[in-house]
């Protein structure tokens, strides 16, 4: 009997991507709860088990990028027009991002200085031009001092750093079309393999950066010193993203194999145990496991997102709410208590973000901003 494909031709697919993305967003909040509480991720379980290779949050973000590579590739192949593609991506990313940045400046920042919040005093210190520029370029705005009593002061949202990288990754899908890669998927495979080799070569540098939190640009002399850190991070995130692209390009050919699943899990366990190469293995074997689970048909959650896609909101608002919960708990909560209270707050906030901000803007996805050639 022929081995079934992960994504068989002509089969309508219920999938678990909505459920998985909410789990991943929750995992990021879980990881950040240690960072917020201790000022370090040393107690993060995966950080300890992997020998300081990566945290639960980093693993979750890598999987987010892999899912984006798969699903956004699907979006492109269904409607391969760049302006419409860009329109959809802007409408999905920007409204929620702008909303959380505004709330940081208008609400979270003043609340971070204690109760009662001095709103006008805080607002008067906000640099409007800098705020607008950084928000427009999908970077966390630099805001006045706040949260000064906490282990990580003046850091209103540590989740926003990845959004600009994801938006850059989206452009790779359109570039792949220009290069004819969607009609010749081997080109996407070669792109992934090239990034795999690059990431393996830079693995020691990335691990030093991962542990120290800063990068010595002299370790990457062929990158402009000013951009070395961002370029290293980009090449690192492009690996799981192109893995997702590659899996979509070969979706009808990748086998759905229990042996493949077992070998992938063993490879992940081996790199976790040895303390070397786990994040590289995640982009290869972990993405196979991710898609195996997401596309399996035995246990599905097809109606999980019937009330909305809350994963983006959970991701965006998790960190600032963790910081505020810790501040106002005044030492009366454990790290688990801070995480639990934050989740109780962030889910309804994410629901509001979806229904009041994200979903209304998505209605403009089909709006013809400019005439497009077919």
Secondary structure, DSSP 4 states (H G I P E B T S, - for coil): -PPPBTT-TT------HHHHHHHHHHHHHHHHHHHHHHSS-TT-HHHHHTTSS--HHHHHHHHHHHHHHHHHHHHHHHS--HHHHHHHHHHHHHHHHHHHHHHIIIIIHHHTT-SS--HHHHHHT--HHHHHHHHHTT---------TTSSSTT-S-TTTHHHHHHHHHHHHHHHHHHTTTTTSTHHHHHHHHHHHHHHHHTHHHHHHHHHHSS--GGGGTTS-GGGHHHHHHHHHHHHHHHHHHHHHHTTTTSB--HHHHHHHHHHHHHHHHHTSSHHHHIIIIIHHHHHHHHT-SSS--TTTTTT---HHHHHHHHHHHHHHHHHHHTT-S-HHHHHHHHHHHHHHHHHHHIIIIIHHHHTTTT--SS----
